[in-house]
Amino acid sequence: MKGKYFSTVFFVFLLVFSSNYTAALEFKLVYVVQDGDTLSEIAEDFSMSVKKLKTSNNIESDTVIKVGDELIIPEIKEKNGNWEYKIFSDIKSPEEKLSFQTNSHFAVRVDPGFKLPDVNIPADKLIDYYVSRGDTLYDLARDFNTSIGVIMALNDLQQSSLRIGQKIKLPVHNLTPHQILGKTVSKQELNLLARAIYGEARGEPFIGQIAVGAVIINRVLSSQFPNTFAEVIYQNGQFSCVSDGQINLRPNNTAFRAAREAINGKDPTKGALYFYNPKTAANKSWFKSRRVIVDIGEHVFTK
């Protein structure tokens, strides 16, 4: 790796900002593995131990790095050798100025062989995503189980700076159905899920409220039920909170927290599709014919 030309995608001069300013900024340096690279050479060039590099990237002892892998460099120390940096930005004229907000997150991508990959991902495996404060391409690539290069190619980006509110396409073909659901759920769906949890389980322990949310999500993802939150929750005769009107009550913060936990993948029921309260259920015999998975609070969860 020594002696190679390094091009960085993003505003690499963050590295030379004064220390009193950079204290308020957070940025990551991401190195793209090139042909012939080894972990020991990469660690040496960035003045760190192989152990530190492995730990920062969750690399096991038997893991083999591949060309195109992106490794986060945990600390920036004095550089070995002569590095030449090429800066890619959106500046079109000398009159334009760059500004960096404090308490922001940035990413610097070091890619000696900078070339966007060819991508052919079906349209139904892409979602529109609106950039939030703190988002970087590195974090988005990690969260969507893809690479910075793929995201840049999908959006025809020549540099990796992102603007808050910017709409970009992100791939979901490497995600599980539950992960896709968690990244595409709307505020209205979150609110509806919280209302259902509050109406069905507000007297239950917190884990029991998460469990009710998990059942609803499991139904949305199951071929046995409709595939939207509204259709699942309002399906005729399925939830008592709809029948008695408690679905219209305003949920508290605990119900919203439980809804978010369930959306993020927590499932204390281990895949249950039904739940009932043995003390109040009208059709106990039907529920008893189902396979019981777990009891939580006053509810029995079944498949």
SERO-4910 file (N, C-alpha, C, O; in steps of 0.05 Angstrom, whole numbers):
BEGIN
 pado doro    nc1    nc2    nc3   cac1   cac2   cac3    cc1    cc2    cc3    oc1    oc2    oc3
  Met    A     17    -24      0      0      0      0     17     25      0      8     46     -8
  Lys    A     42     23      9     59     46     11     65     58    -17     67     43    -36
  Gly    A     67     85    -17     74     98    -42     51    101    -62     55    113    -83
  Lys    A     27     90    -56      5     92    -74     -7    120    -72     -5    134    -51
  Tyr    A    -20    128    -93    -35    154    -93    -61    150    -79    -76    132    -85
  Phe    A    -67    167    -59    -91    164    -44   -110    186    -52   -104    210    -51
  Ser    A   -134    179    -62   -155    199    -67   -176    196    -45   -183    173    -38
  Thr    A   -185    217    -34   -205    215    -13   -231    228    -23   -230    250    -35
  Val    A   -252    215    -17   -278    225    -25   -291    237      0   -296    223     19
  Phe    A   -295    262      0   -306    280     20   -286    301     26   -265    303     13
  Phe    A   -292    318     45   -275    342     50   -252    334     68   -255    337     93
  Val    A   -231    325     57   -210    313     73   -195    334     89   -181    328    108
  Phe    A   -198    360     82   -184    380     97   -195    383    125   -185    400    141
  Leu    A   -216    368    132   -223    366    160   -200    357    177   -198    365    200
  Leu    A   -182    342    165   -159    331    180   -141    353    189   -126    350    208
  Val    A   -141    376    176   -122    397    182   -135    421    195   -123    442    198
  Phe    A   -161    418    203   -174    440    218   -160    444    244   -147    426    255
  Ser    A   -162    468    255   -150    474    281   -163    456    302   -187    450    300
  Ser    A   -148    449    323   -158    431    343   -182    442    358   -199    426    367
  Asn    A   -183    468    363   -205    479    378   -231    478    362   -253    479    374
  Tyr    A   -230    475    336   -254    473    320   -262    444    316   -286    437    317
  Thr    A   -243    427    311   -249    399    305   -259    385    330   -271    363    328
  Ala    A   -255    397    354   -265    384    378   -295    381    377   -306    363    390
  Ala    A   -308    398    362   -338    397    360   -347    380    337   -371    376    333
  Leu    A   -328    370    320   -336    354    297   -328    325    302   -309    319    316
  Glu    A   -343    307    290   -337    279    291   -336    268    263   -354    272    247
  Phe    A   -313    255    256   -312    244    229   -298    217    230   -282    211    248
  Lys    A   -304    201    210   -292    174    208   -275    174    183   -281    185    162
  Leu    A   -252    160    185   -235    155    162   -240    126    153   -237    107    169
  Val    A   -248    122    128   -255     95    118   -235     88     96   -233    103     76
  Tyr    A   -221     66     99   -202     58     78   -215     35     62   -226     16     73
  Val    A   -213     37     36   -223     17     17   -200     -2     10   -180      6      0
  Val    A   -204    -28     16   -183    -48     12   -177    -50    -18   -195    -53    -35
  Gln    A   -151    -50    -25   -142    -52    -52   -129    -79    -57   -123    -94    -38
  Asp    A   -125    -86    -82   -113   -111    -89    -85   -113    -77    -68    -95    -81
  Gly    A    -79   -135    -63    -53   -139    -51    -51   -129    -22    -31   -134     -9
  Asp    A    -71   -115    -12    -70   -104     15    -71   -127     36    -84   -148     31
  Thr    A    -57   -123     58    -60   -141     81    -66   -124    105    -61   -100    105
  Leu    A    -78   -137    126    -84   -122    150    -60   -110    163    -61    -88    173
  Ser    A    -38   -125    162    -13   -114    175     -3    -90    160      6    -71    173
  Glu    A     -4    -89    134      5    -66    119    -13    -42    123     -3    -19    127
  Ile    A    -40    -47    124    -58    -25    129    -54    -14    156    -53     11    160
  Ala    A    -51    -31    176    -47    -22    204    -21     -6    206    -20     15    219
  Glu    A      0    -15    192     26     -1    194     24     27    181     34     47    192
  Asp    A     10     29    158      8     55    144     -9     75    160     -5     99    157
  Phe    A    -27     65    177    -43     83    193    -34     84    222    -48     93    240
  Ser    A     -9     74    227      4     76    253    -13     64    275    -18     78    295
  Met    A    -21     40    272    -36     27    293    -30     -3    293    -17    -13    274
  Ser    A    -39    -17    314    -35    -46    315    -56    -61    299    -78    -50    294
  Val    A    -49    -85    290    -68   -101    275    -92   -108    293   -114   -109    284
  Lys    A    -86   -112    319   -107   -118    338   -127    -95    340   -152   -100    340
  Lys    A   -117    -70    340   -135    -47    342   -152    -45    316   -176    -40    318
  Leu    A   -140    -50    293   -155    -49    268   -176    -71    267   -198    -66    258
  Lys    A   -169    -95    276   -189   -117    276   -212   -111    295   -235   -115    288
  Thr    A   -205   -101    319   -226    -96    339   -245    -74    329   -270    -77    333
  Ser    A   -235    -54    316   -252    -32    307   -270    -40    285   -291    -27    279
  Asn    A   -264    -62    271   -280    -71    248   -293    -98    253   -303   -111    234
  Asn    A   -292   -108    278   -304   -134    285   -294   -156    267   -309   -173    259
  Ile    A   -268   -156    262   -256   -176    246   -246   -199    263   -230   -196    281
  Glu    A   -256   -223    257   -247   -247    272   -220   -256    261   -211   -248    239
  Ser    A   -207   -274    276   -180   -283    269   -180   -297    241   -159   -296    228
  Asp    A   -202   -310    234   -202   -325    209   -215   -310    186   -219   -321    164
  Thr    A   -221   -284    190   -234   -268    169   -214   -260    148   -192   -252    155
  Val    A   -221   -263    123   -204   -255    101   -215   -229     89   -238   -228     80
  Ile    A   -198   -208     88   -207   -183     76   -207   -186     45   -189   -200     34
  Lys    A   -226   -172     32   -228   -174      3   -226   -146     -9   -231   -126      4
  Val    A   -218   -145    -34   -217   -120    -49   -244   -107    -48   -265   -120    -54
  Gly    A   -245    -82    -41   -270    -67    -40   -282    -66    -12   -300    -49     -7
  Asp    A   -272    -82      7   -281    -80     35   -274    -53     45   -254    -41     38
  Glu    A   -291    -42     63   -286    -16     74   -280    -18    104   -297    -28    119
  Leu    A   -257     -9    112   -248    -12    140   -248     16    153   -236     35    142
  Ile    A   -260     18    176   -259     43    191   -232     44    205   -223     25    218
  Ile    A   -219     67    203   -193     72    216   -199     87    242   -208    110    241
  Pro    A   -196     75    265   -206     86    290   -192    111    300   -204    128    314
  Glu    A   -166    115    293   -151    138    303   -134    149    280   -123    133    264
  Ile    A   -132    175    279   -115    187    259    -89    197    272    -90    215    289
  Lys    A    -67    185    265    -41    193    276    -25    205    254    -33    207    231
  Glu    A     -1    213    261     17    225    241     21    204    219     27    181    224
  Lys    A     19    213    194     20    194    171     48    185    165     67    201    168
  Asn    A     51    160    158     76    150    148     78    155    118     59    152    104
  Gly    A    102    162    109    106    165     80     92    190     69     82    207     84
  Asn    A     92    192     43     81    216     30     53    209     19     51    192      1
  Trp    A     33    222     30      6    218     20     -3    242      5      1    265     14
  Glu    A    -14    238    -18    -25    260    -33    -55    257    -34    -65    236    -42
  Tyr    A    -69    278    -26    -98    276    -24   -111    292    -47   -104    315    -51
  Lys    A   -130    280    -60   -146    295    -80   -173    300    -68   -186    282    -57
  Ile    A   -183    324    -70   -208    332    -57   -230    333    -78   -228    346    -98
  Phe    A   -252    319    -72   -276    320    -89   -297    336    -74   -302    329    -51
  Ser    A   -309    356    -86   -330    371    -72   -349    382    -93   -346    378   -117
  Asp    A   -369    396    -83   -389    408   -100   -382    436   -108   -399    450   -120
  Ile    A   -359    446   -100   -352    473   -106   -348    477   -136   -333    463   -149
  Lys    A   -362    497   -147   -361    502   -176   -345    527   -182   -335    530   -205
  Ser    A   -341    545   -163   -327    569   -169   -313    579   -143   -321    571   -121
  Pro    A   -293    596   -145   -279    606   -121   -297    622   -102   -291    625    -79
  Glu    A   -319    632   -113   -337    648    -96   -353    630    -77   -362    640    -56
  Glu    A   -356    605    -84   -371    587    -66   -354    581    -42   -330    578    -44
  Lys    A   -367    578    -19   -353    573      6   -365    548     19   -388    541     16
  Leu    A   -348    534     33   -356    511     48   -361    519     77   -347    536     88
  Ser    A   -381    507     89   -386    512    118   -391    485    132   -405    468    120
  Phe    A   -381    482    156   -386    458    171   -399    465    197   -390    483    212
  Gln    A   -421    452    203   -435    456    228   -421    441    251   -411    419    247
  Thr    A   -420    454    274   -408    440    297   -427    417    306   -450    417    299
  Asn    A   -416    399    321   -430    375    330   -442    359    307   -464    347    309
  Ser    A   -428    358    285   -437    343    262   -418    319    257   -397    318    268
  His    A   -428    301    240   -413    277    234   -405    277    205   -422    283    187
  Phe    A   -380    270    199   -371    269    171   -355    244    167   -346    231    186
  Ala    A   -352    236    142   -337    212    136   -317    219    113   -323    233     95
  Val    A   -293    209    116   -272    212     96   -266    184     85   -260    166    100
  Arg    A   -268    180     59   -264    154     47   -237    154     31   -234    169     12
  Val    A   -219    137     39   -193    135     26   -195    112      7   -197     89     15
  Asp    A   -193    118    -19   -197     97    -40   -176    102    -62   -181    118    -80
  Pro    A   -153     90    -60   -132     94    -80   -141     88   -109   -131    101   -127
  Gly    A   -158     69   -112   -167     61   -139   -196     70   -143   -212     54   -153
  Phe    A   -202     95   -137   -230    105   -137   -244    100   -163   -236    111   -184
  Lys    A   -264     83   -162   -280     77   -186   -307     66   -176   -308     47   -160
  Leu    A   -329     78   -185   -355     69   -176   -361     42   -188   -356     37   -211
  Pro    A   -373     24   -172   -379     -3   -182   -403     -2   -200   -419     16   -199
  Asp    A   -405    -23   -217   -429    -26   -233   -451    -39   -215   -445    -60   -203
  Val    A   -474    -27   -214   -495    -38   -197   -520    -44   -214   -527    -28   -232
  Asn    A   -533    -65   -208   -558    -73   -223   -578    -84   -202   -583   -108   -201
  Ile    A   -589    -66   -187   -608    -73   -166   -636    -66   -175   -641    -43   -182
  Pro    A   -655    -86   -174   -682    -80   -183   -695    -57   -168   -689    -53   -145
  Ala    A   -712    -42   -182   -725    -19   -169   -741    -26   -145   -743    -10   -126
  Asp    A   -753    -50   -144   -768    -58   -120   -751    -65    -97   -761    -71    -75
  Lys    A   -725    -65   -100   -706    -70    -78   -692    -44    -70   -671    -45    -57
  Leu    A   -703    -22    -78   -692      4    -70   -713     20    -56   -737     18    -61
  Ile    A   -704     37    -37   -723     55    -23   -712     83    -25   -688     87    -28
  Asp    A   -730    103    -23   -722    131    -21   -717    137      8   -733    132     26
  Tyr    A   -694    149     13   -686    156     41   -679    185     42   -665    196     24
  Tyr    A   -688    199     63   -682    227     67   -660    230     88   -664    221    111
  Val    A   -638    242     81   -615    244     99   -622    260    124   -634    282    122
  Ser    A   -614    249    147   -619    262    173   -592    273    183   -571    266    173
  Arg    A   -594    290    203   -570    301    215   -553    279    227   -564    261    240
  Gly    A   -528    279    221   -510    258    231   -505    235    213   -487    219    217
  Asp    A   -521    233    191   -518    211    172   -492    214    157   -485    236    148
  Thr    A   -478    192    154   -455    191    135   -458    167    117   -474    149    123
  Leu    A   -445    167     95   -447    144     77   -436    119     90   -446     97     85
  Tyr    A   -416    122    107   -406     98    121   -427     86    138   -431     61    137
  Asp    A   -441    102    154   -461     92    172   -485     80    156   -495     59    164
  Leu    A   -493     93    135   -515     83    119   -508     57    105   -524     38    104
  Ala    A   -483     55     96   -474     30     83   -474      7    104   -482    -16     97
  Arg    A   -466     13    128   -466     -8    149   -495    -16    156   -501    -39    158
  Asp    A   -512      4    159   -540     -1    167   -555    -17    146   -573    -32    152
  Phe    A   -549    -12    120   -563    -25     98   -547    -48     86   -554    -59     65
  Asn    A   -526    -56    101   -511    -80     93   -501    -78     64   -504    -97     48
  Thr    A   -490    -55     57   -479    -51     30   -453    -36     33   -441    -37     54
  Ser    A   -444    -24     11   -419     -9     12   -423     20      4   -443     27     -8
  Ile    A   -404     37     12   -406     65      4   -406     68    -26   -421     84    -37
  Gly    A   -389     52    -40   -388     53    -69   -414     47    -82   -421     60   -102
  Val    A   -429     27    -72   -455     20    -83   -474     44    -80   -489     50    -99
  Ile    A   -475     56    -57   -493     79    -52   -486    102    -70   -504    115    -82
  Met    A   -460    107    -73   -451    129    -91   -459    123   -120   -468    141   -134
  Ala    A   -456     98   -129   -463     91   -156   -493     93   -160   -502    103   -181
  Leu    A   -509     84   -141   -538     86   -144   -548    114   -147   -568    119   -160
  Asn    A   -534    133   -134   -543    161   -134   -525    179   -151   -528    204   -150
  Asp    A   -507    167   -167   -490    182   -185   -475    204   -169   -473    226   -179
  Leu    A   -464    196   -146   -449    215   -130   -420    214   -137   -408    192   -139
  Gln    A   -408    237   -141   -379    238   -146   -363    244   -121   -339    243   -121
  Gln    A   -377    252   -100   -364    257    -74   -385    249    -53   -409    248    -59
  Ser    A   -375    245    -29   -393    232     -9   -404    251     12   -412    242     33
  Ser    A   -405    276      6   -418    294     25   -448    291     22   -458    288      0
  Leu    A   -463    293     44   -492    291     44   -504    315     57   -493    327     75
  Arg    A   -527    323     46   -541    346     57   -565    337     73   -579    318     65
  Ile    A   -571    349     95   -595    343    110   -619    347     93   -622    368     81
  Gly    A   -637    327     92   -660    329     75   -657    318     47   -676    315     32
  Gln    A   -632    313     39   -627    303     12   -639    275      8   -637    258     26
  Lys    A   -652    271    -15   -665    245    -21   -645    228    -36   -635    236    -57
  Ile    A   -640    204    -26   -622    186    -40   -635    158    -41   -653    152    -25
  Lys    A   -626    142    -59   -636    115    -61   -617     96    -46   -593     98    -48
  Leu    A   -629     78    -30   -614     59    -15   -624     31    -21   -648     26    -24
  Pro    A   -606     11    -23   -614    -16    -29   -623    -31     -4   -612    -28     17
  Val    A   -643    -48     -8   -652    -64     15   -651    -94      8   -662   -111     23
  His    A   -638   -101    -14   -637   -129    -23   -620   -146     -4   -623   -171     -4
  Asn    A   -604   -134     13   -587   -150     31   -599   -150     60   -586   -160     78
  Leu    A   -623   -140     63   -636   -138     89   -658   -160     92   -669   -169     72
  Thr    A   -663   -167    116   -686   -185    122   -712   -170    119   -711   -145    121
  Pro    A   -734   -183    116   -760   -169    115   -765   -152    140   -776   -130    137
  His    A   -757   -161    163   -761   -146    187   -743   -121    187   -752    -99    195
  Gln    A   -718   -123    177   -701   -100    175   -712    -79    156   -711    -55    160
  Ile    A   -723    -89    133   -735    -71    114   -759    -56    126   -762    -32    123
  Leu    A   -775    -71    141   -798    -59    154   -789    -37    173   -801    -15    174
  Gly    A   -769    -43    189   -759    -23    208   -749      2    195   -749     24    208
  Lys    A   -739      1    171   -727     24    157   -748     39    140   -742     60    130
  Thr    A   -771     27    136   -791     40    119   -817     47    133   -835     59    121
  Val    A   -819     41    159   -844     46    173   -848     77    175   -829     92    179
  Ser    A   -873     85    171   -879    114    171   -887    123    199   -892    106    217
  Lys    A   -888    149    203   -896    160    229   -925    152    235   -932    146    258
  Gln    A   -942    151    214   -970    144    218   -972    114    227   -988    108    244
  Glu    A   -955     97    215   -955     69    223   -945     65    251   -956     49    267
  Leu    A   -924     80    259   -914     79    286   -935     88    306   -939     75    327
  Asn    A   -950    109    299   -971    119    317   -993     98    319  -1003     94    341
  Leu    A  -1001     85    297  -1022     65    298  -1013     41    315  -1029     31    331
  Leu    A   -988     33    312   -978     10    328   -978     17    357   -985      0    374
  Ala    A   -970     41    364   -970     50    392   -998     50    403  -1002     43    426
  Arg    A  -1017     59    387  -1045     59    396  -1056     31    401  -1070     27    421
  Ala    A  -1048     13    384  -1057    -15    387  -1044    -27    413  -1058    -41    428
  Ile    A  -1019    -21    417  -1005    -31    441  -1019    -19    466  -1023    -33    486
  Tyr    A  -1024      6    465  -1036     20    488  -1064      9    494  -1072      4    517
  Gly    A  -1079      4    472  -1107     -6    475  -1108    -34    485  -1126    -42    499
  Glu    A  -1088    -51    477  -1088    -79    484  -1073    -86    510  -1079   -105    524
  Ala    A  -1052    -69    516  -1033    -79    537  -1022    -57    555  -1001    -61    566
  Arg    A  -1036    -35    558  -1025    -14    575  -1021    -22    604  -1006     -9    618
  Gly    A  -1036    -42    613  -1033    -51    641  -1012    -73    644  -1007    -82    666
  Glu    A   -999    -81    622   -979   -102    622   -951    -91    628   -947    -67    624
  Pro    A   -933   -108    637   -905    -99    639   -894    -90    612   -905    -98    592
  Phe    A   -873    -75    613   -862    -63    588   -856    -85    568   -862    -82    544
  Ile    A   -844   -107    577   -837   -129    558   -862   -141    546   -862   -150    523
  Gly    A   -884   -141    561   -910   -150    551   -921   -132    530   -935   -141    511
  Gln    A   -916   -106    532   -925    -87    512   -909    -90    486   -920    -88    464
  Ile    A   -883    -94    490   -866   -100    466   -876   -125    452   -878   -126    427
  Ala    A   -884   -145    468   -893   -171    457   -918   -167    439   -920   -179    418
  Val    A   -937   -151    449   -961   -146    433   -953   -132    407   -964   -139    385
  Gly    A   -935   -112    408   -926   -100    383   -912   -119    365   -915   -118    340
  Ala    A   -897   -138    376   -883   -158    360   -903   -176    345   -898   -184    322
  Val    A   -925   -184    359   -945   -200    346   -956   -186    321   -960   -199    300
  Ile    A   -962   -161    324   -973   -146    301   -953   -145    278   -961   -149    255
  Ile    A   -928   -140    285   -907   -139    264   -904   -167    251   -901   -169    227
  Asn    A   -904   -188    268   -902   -215    257   -925   -221    237   -921   -235    217
  Arg    A   -948   -210    243   -971   -214    224   -966   -198    198   -972   -209    177
  Val    A   -956   -174    201   -951   -158    176   -932   -173    158   -934   -171    134
  Leu    A   -912   -187    170   -892   -201    155   -900   -229    146   -886   -242    130
  Ser    A   -922   -238    157   -931   -266    151   -949   -267    127   -966   -249    123
  Ser    A   -947   -288    111   -964   -291     88   -993   -299     96  -1011   -298     79
  Gln    A   -997   -305    121  -1023   -313    130  -1041   -289    136  -1065   -292    140
  Phe    A  -1029   -265    137  -1044   -241    144  -1039   -219    124  -1022   -221    107
  Pro    A  -1055   -197    125  -1050   -174    107  -1022   -163    112  -1009   -170    131
  Asn    A  -1012   -147     94   -985   -138     95   -981   -109    103   -959    -98     98
  Thr    A  -1001    -96    114   -998    -69    125  -1007    -68    154  -1023    -84    162
  Phe    A   -997    -48    168  -1005    -45    196  -1035    -41    199  -1048    -53    215
  Ala    A  -1046    -23    182  -1074    -16    184  -1091    -41    178  -1111    -46    192
  Glu    A  -1085    -56    158  -1101    -79    150  -1099   -101    172  -1119   -114    177
  Val    A  -1076   -105    183  -1073   -125    205  -1089   -116    230  -1104   -132    241
  Ile    A  -1085    -92    238  -1098    -83    263  -1128    -81    260  -1142    -88    279
  Tyr    A  -1138    -72    238  -1166    -68    234  -1180    -93    221  -1204    -92    215
  Gln    A  -1165   -115    218  -1178   -139    208  -1200   -148    226  -1197   -148    251
  Asn    A  -1223   -154    215  -1247   -159    230  -1243   -180    252  -1234   -202    247
  Gly    A  -1250   -173    277  -1251   -191    299  -1224   -200    310  -1223   -219    326
  Gln    A  -1202   -186    303  -1176   -195    312  -1166   -182    338  -1153   -195    354
  Phe    A  -1172   -156    342  -1162   -143    366  -1185   -129    381  -1201   -115    369
  Ser    A  -1186   -135    407  -1208   -124    423  -1207    -94    425  -1228    -81    428
  Cys    A  -1183    -82    423  -1182    -52    425  -1196    -39    401  -1205    -16    403
  Val    A  -1198    -53    379  -1213    -42    356  -1243    -45    361  -1258    -27    355
  Ser    A  -1250    -68    372  -1279    -74    376  -1291    -55    397  -1313    -46    394
  Asp    A  -1275    -49    419  -1286    -32    440  -1278     -3    438  -1284     13    455
  Gly    A  -1264      5    416  -1257     33    412  -1232     43    425  -1225     66    422
  Gln    A  -1219     26    441  -1195     35    455  -1171     41    436  -1151     53    444
  Ile    A  -1174     32    411  -1153     39    391  -1152     69    387  -1131     79    377
  Asn    A  -1173     83    394  -1173    112    389  -1162    128    413  -1161    152    412
  Leu    A  -1154    114    434  -1142    128    457  -1115    138    450  -1101    127    433
  Arg    A  -1107    160    463  -1080    171    458  -1059    155    473  -1060    153    497
  Pro    A  -1040    143    459  -1020    126    472  -1000    143    488   -995    166    482
  Asn    A   -989    131    509   -969    145    526   -941    139    515   -938    125    495
  Asn    A   -921    151    528   -894    148    518   -884    119    520   -868    110    503
  Thr    A   -894    104    540   -886     76    543   -895     60    519   -880     43    509
  Ala    A   -919     65    510   -930     51    486   -913     57    461   -908     39    445
  Phe    A   -905     82    458   -888     89    436   -860     76    438   -849     67    418
  Arg    A   -850     75    462   -824     61    466   -826     32    459   -809     21    446
  Ala    A   -848     19    468   -852     -9    462   -855    -13    432   -844    -33    421
  Ala    A   -869      5    418   -872      3    389   -845      5    375   -840    -11    356
  Arg    A   -828     23    384   -802     26    371   -785      2    376   -771     -7    358
  Glu    A   -786     -9    400   -770    -33    406   -779    -56    388   -762    -71    377
  Ala    A   -805    -60    385   -815    -81    368   -807    -77    338   -799    -96    325
  Ile    A   -809    -52    329   -801    -46    302   -772    -51    297   -763    -60    276
  Asn    A   -756    -46    318   -727    -49    315   -718    -79    318   -695    -85    317
  Gly    A   -738    -97    321   -731   -125    320   -733   -140    346   -729   -165    346
  Lys    A   -740   -127    368   -743   -142    393   -769   -158    393   -790   -146    388
  Asp    A   -767   -183    398   -791   -201    398   -790   -221    421   -779   -243    418
  Pro    A   -801   -213    444   -801   -232    467   -818   -257    462   -816   -276    477
  Thr    A   -835   -256    441   -853   -279    436   -841   -300    418   -852   -321    415
  Lys    A   -817   -295    407   -804   -314    389   -821   -322    365   -822   -345    357
  Gly    A   -835   -302    353   -849   -306    329   -879   -311    332   -891   -321    313
  Ala    A   -891   -305    355   -919   -311    359   -937   -294    339   -929   -272    331
  Leu    A   -960   -306    332   -979   -293    315  -1005   -286    329  -1022   -272    319
  Tyr    A  -1008   -297    353  -1033   -293    369  -1026   -288    398  -1005   -297    407
  Phe    A  -1044   -275    412  -1042   -273    441  -1070   -271    453  -1088   -262    439
  Tyr    A  -1073   -280    478  -1100   -277    490  -1096   -276    521  -1076   -285    531
  Asn    A  -1116   -267    534  -1117   -266    563  -1136   -288    572  -1160   -286    567
  Pro    A  -1126   -309    585  -1143   -332    593  -1166   -324    611  -1187   -338    612
  Lys    A  -1164   -301    625  -1185   -293    643  -1208   -280    629  -1231   -280    639
  Thr    A  -1203   -268    606  -1224   -252    592  -1230   -262    564  -1250   -252    553
  Ala    A  -1214   -279    553  -1219   -288    525  -1245   -302    522  -1253   -318    538
  Ala    A  -1259   -295    500  -1286   -307    495  -1283   -335    482  -1300   -352    487
  Asn    A  -1263   -339    466  -1260   -364    451  -1235   -379    460  -1216   -383    445
  Lys    A  -1234   -388    486  -1211   -400    497  -1204   -426    483  -1180   -433    481
  Ser    A  -1224   -441    475  -1218   -467    463  -1202   -465    437  -1185   -481    432
  Trp    A  -1208   -444    421  -1193   -440    397  -1164   -434    403  -1146   -445    391
  Phe    A  -1160   -416    422  -1132   -409    429  -1117   -433    440  -1093   -436    435
  Lys    A  -1131   -449    455  -1118   -473    468  -1109   -493    447  -1093   -511    452
  Ser    A  -1120   -491    423  -1112   -509    402  -1086   -500    388  -1074   -515    372
  Arg    A  -1077   -476    394  -1053   -466    383  -1029   -474    400  -1031   -481    423
  Arg    A  -1005   -473    388   -981   -480    402   -972   -456    420   -966   -434    409
  Val    A   -971   -460    446   -963   -439    464   -933   -435    463   -918   -455    464
  Ile    A   -925   -410    462   -896   -404    461   -887   -393    488   -867   -402    499
  Val    A   -901   -373    499   -892   -360    523   -916   -346    537   -934   -337    523
  Asp    A   -915   -345    563   -933   -328    579   -918   -303    588   -896   -305    599
  Ile    A   -930   -280    583   -919   -255    592   -941   -238    605   -960   -230    591
  Gly    A   -938   -233    631   -959   -218    645   -985   -234    644   -986   -257    651
  Glu    A  -1007   -221    636  -1033   -234    634  -1038   -247    607  -1059   -259    603
  His    A  -1019   -245    589  -1024   -255    562  -1009   -281    556   -986   -285    566
  Val    A  -1021   -298    540  -1009   -322    530  -1004   -318    500  -1023   -311    486
  Phe    A   -980   -323    491   -973   -319    463   -970   -345    449   -956   -364    459
  Thr    A   -982   -348    426   -984   -373    412   -978   -370    382   -976   -347    372
  Lys    A   -974   -393    368   -972   -393    339   -995   -409    328   -997   -412    303
***
